[in-house]
């Protein structure tokens, strides 16, 4: 069994690393930005209550997003002659 302070440091380093990778993928070319951020939050939530609250809020907001809204093509303006 790993002592609690050491376990918290390990979880903090792994979780923050995943979140930083997700943040870097926003500006760098590459897919899969949000899964890294959510994975980091899940890792942190395993040990920290504050991270669990953030994860719950993120899940709540993610449920509100309708992906179909982003996939709609904008119609060109209709020209009347």
C-alpha positions in Angstrom: 0.0 0.0 0.0 1.3 3.4 -1.0 1.1 6.1 1.7 -1.6 8.7 1.0 0.6 11.7 0.4 2.7 9.9 -2.1 -0.4 8.5 -3.8 -1.8 12.0 -4.1 1.4 13.3 -5.6 1.4 10.5 -8.2 -2.3 11.0 -9.1 -1.7 14.8 -9.3 1.3 14.4 -11.7 -0.5 11.9 -13.9 -3.8 13.8 -14.0 -2.2 17.2 -14.7 0.0 15.6 -17.4 -3.1 14.4 -19.2 -4.8 17.8 -18.9 -1.7 19.6 -20.1 -1.4 17.2 -23.1 -5.1 17.9 -23.9 -4.5 21.6 -23.6 -1.5 21.4 -25.9 -3.5 19.5 -28.5 -5.8 22.5 -28.8 -3.1 24.6 -30.4 -0.9 21.8 -31.9 -2.2 19.8 -34.9 -3.7 16.6 -33.7 -6.9 14.9 -32.8 -8.4 13.8 -29.5 -8.2 17.0 -27.4 -11.1 16.5 -25.0 -10.5 12.8 -24.1 -7.2 13.7 -22.6 -8.7 16.5 -20.5 -11.6 14.2 -19.3 -9.1 11.4 -18.6 -7.0 13.7 -16.5 -10.1 14.8 -14.6 -11.1 11.2 -14.0 -7.7 10.4 -12.7 -7.7 13.4 -10.4 -11.3 12.7 -9.2 -10.1 9.3 -7.9 -8.2 11.1 -5.2 -9.4 14.7 -4.9 -12.9 15.9 -4.1 -12.4 19.3 -6.0 -11.6 17.4 -9.2 -14.7 15.2 -8.7 -16.8 18.4 -8.5 -15.2 19.8 -11.7 -15.8 16.4 -13.5 -19.4 16.4 -12.5 -19.9 20.0 -13.8 -18.0 19.0 -17.1 -20.3 16.0 -17.6 -23.3 18.2 -17.0 -22.3 20.7 -19.5 -21.2 18.0 -22.0 -24.7 16.6 -22.0 -26.1 20.0 -23.1 -24.0 20.1 -26.2 -25.7 18.9 -29.3 -23.1 17.7 -31.8 -25.6 17.9 -34.6 -25.5 21.7 -34.2 -21.9 21.8 -35.2 -22.3 19.5 -38.2 -25.0 21.5 -39.9 -23.9 23.2 -43.1 -24.8 26.9 -43.4 -27.1 27.6 -46.3 -25.9 30.3 -48.7 -28.0 33.5 -48.6 -30.9 33.3 -51.0 -30.7 35.9 -53.7 -33.9 37.4 -55.0 -33.9 38.8 -58.6 
